[in-house]
Amino acid sequence: VQHEDLAAPGVVAGLEHQADGLGDGHEVADDVGVGDGDGAALLDLALEQGDDGAVGTEDVAETDRKAVIVFALRISEDDIDAESLARIKEIGAYAFADNTSLQAINLPDKLEVIGNYAFENCSSLKSIKLHDNITSIGEDAFSGCTSLKKITLPSNIKRIEEYTFSGCTSLKTITCKATTPPELYGGNYLTNVEAVYVPSEAIEAYKSANIWSSYGSLIQPIVE
């Protein structure tokens, strides 16, 4: 994310759309989800965690990050609390949708659920780090992320809804660390994928699992 991108009219308009329905004084409480309009707050948390592949804080001025968050959430700067944001367990539907400035993000360790369309049409997104507590990824969560070339699904993932990666035309590699194949929905639509890496002891399970079996010839052991 470049400094000037946050000031672009399209970004501001998108945040204004996402902020609809949030009232003054809205705060992020402990163990809550991030829904419509809260994407900017989680983006700020990701920017704070620049060491793990997320966009570094040097890319966005502190004042501009705060301004975007305050605008999107309609809160005061005093309510921005990274410690509270780190306890977020769910990203709600459309939280980051249509954010074409987002290039990389490192999600909170305690996050468990990514909602439907959460990152839809984030066309500049190239890198996203999913931690092991994530168990479910929603329908079309990453659809239209045309810059995403690879994705690593964590070891505790249990469910991947329909068309999660639909329209990810650059996606070539999927790594899934789960030893039990997660439920996968949407059919054989990942036509551009060239390799699916899974734990070596789980190769046969993936090759016989529903829908995963469609990619049987692409399934290979993870090489550490």
Secondary structure as a PSIPRED ss2 file (coil, helix, strand):
# PSIPRED VFORMAT (PSIPRED V4.0)

   1 V C   1.000  0.000  0.000
   2 Q C   1.000  0.000  0.000
   3 H H   0.000  1.000  0.000
   4 E H   0.000  1.000  0.000
   5 D H   0.000  1.000  0.000
   6 L H   0.000  1.000  0.000
   7 A C   1.000  0.000  0.000
   8 A C   1.000  0.000  0.000
   9 P H   0.000  1.000  0.000
  10 G H   0.000  1.000  0.000
  11 V H   0.000  1.000  0.000
  12 V H   0.000  1.000  0.000
  13 A H   0.000  1.000  0.000
  14 G H   0.000  1.000  0.000
  15 L H   0.000  1.000  0.000
  16 E H   0.000  1.000  0.000
  17 H H   0.000  1.000  0.000
  18 Q H   0.000  1.000  0.000
  19 A C   1.000  0.000  0.000
  20 D C   1.000  0.000  0.000
  21 G C   1.000  0.000  0.000
  22 L C   1.000  0.000  0.000
  23 G C   1.000  0.000  0.000
  24 D C   1.000  0.000  0.000
  25 G C   1.000  0.000  0.000
  26 H C   1.000  0.000  0.000
  27 E C   1.000  0.000  0.000
  28 V C   1.000  0.000  0.000
  29 A C   1.000  0.000  0.000
  30 D C   1.000  0.000  0.000
  31 D C   1.000  0.000  0.000
  32 V C   1.000  0.000  0.000
  33 G E   0.000  0.000  1.000
  34 V E   0.000  0.000  1.000
  35 G C   1.000  0.000  0.000
  36 D C   1.000  0.000  0.000
  37 G C   1.000  0.000  0.000
  38 D C   1.000  0.000  0.000
  39 G H   0.000  1.000  0.000
  40 A H   0.000  1.000  0.000
  41 A H   0.000  1.000  0.000
  42 L H   0.000  1.000  0.000
  43 L H   0.000  1.000  0.000
  44 D H   0.000  1.000  0.000
  45 L H   0.000  1.000  0.000
  46 A H   0.000  1.000  0.000
  47 L H   0.000  1.000  0.000
  48 E H   0.000  1.000  0.000
  49 Q C   1.000  0.000  0.000
  50 G H   0.000  1.000  0.000
  51 D H   0.000  1.000  0.000
  52 D H   0.000  1.000  0.000
  53 G C   1.000  0.000  0.000
  54 A C   1.000  0.000  0.000
  55 V C   1.000  0.000  0.000
  56 G C   1.000  0.000  0.000
  57 T H   0.000  1.000  0.000
  58 E H   0.000  1.000  0.000
  59 D H   0.000  1.000  0.000
  60 V C   1.000  0.000  0.000
  61 A C   1.000  0.000  0.000
  62 E H   0.000  1.000  0.000
  63 T H   0.000  1.000  0.000
  64 D H   0.000  1.000  0.000
  65 R H   0.000  1.000  0.000
  66 K H   0.000  1.000  0.000
  67 A H   0.000  1.000  0.000
  68 V H   0.000  1.000  0.000
  69 I H   0.000  1.000  0.000
  70 V H   0.000  1.000  0.000
  71 F H   0.000  1.000  0.000
  72 A H   0.000  1.000  0.000
  73 L H   0.000  1.000  0.000
  74 R C   1.000  0.000  0.000
  75 I C   1.000  0.000  0.000
  76 S C   1.000  0.000  0.000
  77 E H   0.000  1.000  0.000
  78 D H   0.000  1.000  0.000
  79 D H   0.000  1.000  0.000
  80 I C   1.000  0.000  0.000
  81 D C   1.000  0.000  0.000
  82 A H   0.000  1.000  0.000
  83 E H   0.000  1.000  0.000
  84 S H   0.000  1.000  0.000
  85 L H   0.000  1.000  0.000
  86 A C   1.000  0.000  0.000
  87 R C   1.000  0.000  0.000
  88 I C   1.000  0.000  0.000
  89 K C   1.000  0.000  0.000
  90 E E   0.000  0.000  1.000
  91 I E   0.000  0.000  1.000
  92 G C   1.000  0.000  0.000
  93 A C   1.000  0.000  0.000
  94 Y C   1.000  0.000  0.000
  95 A C   1.000  0.000  0.000
  96 F C   1.000  0.000  0.000
  97 A C   1.000  0.000  0.000
  98 D C   1.000  0.000  0.000
  99 N C   1.000  0.000  0.000
 100 T C   1.000  0.000  0.000
 101 S C   1.000  0.000  0.000
 102 L C   1.000  0.000  0.000
 103 Q C   1.000  0.000  0.000
 104 A E   0.000  0.000  1.000
 105 I E   0.000  0.000  1.000
 106 N E   0.000  0.000  1.000
 107 L C   1.000  0.000  0.000
 108 P C   1.000  0.000  0.000
 109 D C   1.000  0.000  0.000
 110 K C   1.000  0.000  0.000
 111 L C   1.000  0.000  0.000
 112 E C   1.000  0.000  0.000
 113 V E   0.000  0.000  1.000
 114 I E   0.000  0.000  1.000
 115 G C   1.000  0.000  0.000
 116 N C   1.000  0.000  0.000
 117 Y C   1.000  0.000  0.000
 118 A C   1.000  0.000  0.000
 119 F C   1.000  0.000  0.000
 120 E C   1.000  0.000  0.000
 121 N C   1.000  0.000  0.000
 122 C C   1.000  0.000  0.000
 123 S C   1.000  0.000  0.000
 124 S C   1.000  0.000  0.000
 125 L C   1.000  0.000  0.000
 126 K C   1.000  0.000  0.000
 127 S E   0.000  0.000  1.000
 128 I E   0.000  0.000  1.000
 129 K E   0.000  0.000  1.000
 130 L C   1.000  0.000  0.000
 131 H C   1.000  0.000  0.000
 132 D C   1.000  0.000  0.000
 133 N C   1.000  0.000  0.000
 134 I C   1.000  0.000  0.000
 135 T C   1.000  0.000  0.000
 136 S E   0.000  0.000  1.000
 137 I E   0.000  0.000  1.000
 138 G C   1.000  0.000  0.000
 139 E C   1.000  0.000  0.000
 140 D C   1.000  0.000  0.000
 141 A C   1.000  0.000  0.000
 142 F C   1.000  0.000  0.000
 143 S C   1.000  0.000  0.000
 144 G C   1.000  0.000  0.000
 145 C C   1.000  0.000  0.000
 146 T C   1.000  0.000  0.000
 147 S C   1.000  0.000  0.000
 148 L C   1.000  0.000  0.000
 149 K C   1.000  0.000  0.000
 150 K E   0.000  0.000  1.000
 151 I E   0.000  0.000  1.000
 152 T E   0.000  0.000  1.000
 153 L E   0.000  0.000  1.000
 154 P C   1.000  0.000  0.000
 155 S C   1.000  0.000  0.000
 156 N C   1.000  0.000  0.000
 157 I C   1.000  0.000  0.000
 158 K C   1.000  0.000  0.000
 159 R E   0.000  0.000  1.000
 160 I E   0.000  0.000  1.000
 161 E C   1.000  0.000  0.000
 162 E C   1.000  0.000  0.000
 163 Y C   1.000  0.000  0.000
 164 T C   1.000  0.000  0.000
 165 F C   1.000  0.000  0.000
 166 S C   1.000  0.000  0.000
 167 G C   1.000  0.000  0.000
 168 C C   1.000  0.000  0.000
 169 T C   1.000  0.000  0.000
 170 S C   1.000  0.000  0.000
 171 L C   1.000  0.000  0.000
 172 K C   1.000  0.000  0.000
 173 T E   0.000  0.000  1.000
 174 I E   0.000  0.000  1.000
 175 T E   0.000  0.000  1.000
 176 C E   0.000  0.000  1.000
 177 K C   1.000  0.000  0.000
 178 A C   1.000  0.000  0.000
 179 T C   1.000  0.000  0.000
 180 T C   1.000  0.000  0.000
 181 P C   1.000  0.000  0.000
 182 P C   1.000  0.000  0.000
 183 E E   0.000  0.000  1.000
 184 L E   0.000  0.000  1.000
 185 Y C   1.000  0.000  0.000
 186 G C   1.000  0.000  0.000
 187 G C   1.000  0.000  0.000
 188 N C   1.000  0.000  0.000
 189 Y C   1.000  0.000  0.000
 190 L C   1.000  0.000  0.000
 191 T C   1.000  0.000  0.000
 192 N C   1.000  0.000  0.000
 193 V C   1.000  0.000  0.000
 194 E C   1.000  0.000  0.000
 195 A E   0.000  0.000  1.000
 196 V E   0.000  0.000  1.000
 197 Y E   0.000  0.000  1.000
 198 V E   0.000  0.000  1.000
 199 P C   1.000  0.000  0.000
 200 S H   0.000  1.000  0.000
 201 E H   0.000  1.000  0.000
 202 A H   0.000  1.000  0.000
 203 I H   0.000  1.000  0.000
 204 E H   0.000  1.000  0.000
 205 A H   0.000  1.000  0.000
 206 Y H   0.000  1.000  0.000
 207 K H   0.000  1.000  0.000
 208 S H   0.000  1.000  0.000
 209 A C   1.000  0.000  0.000
 210 N C   1.000  0.000  0.000
 211 I C   1.000  0.000  0.000
 212 W H   0.000  1.000  0.000
 213 S H   0.000  1.000  0.000
 214 S H   0.000  1.000  0.000
 215 Y H   0.000  1.000  0.000
 216 G H   0.000  1.000  0.000
 217 S H   0.000  1.000  0.000
 218 L H   0.000  1.000  0.000
 219 I E   0.000  0.000  1.000
 220 Q E   0.000  0.000  1.000
 221 P E   0.000  0.000  1.000
 222 I C   1.000  0.000  0.000
 223 V C   1.000  0.000  0.000
 224 E C   1.000  0.000  0.000
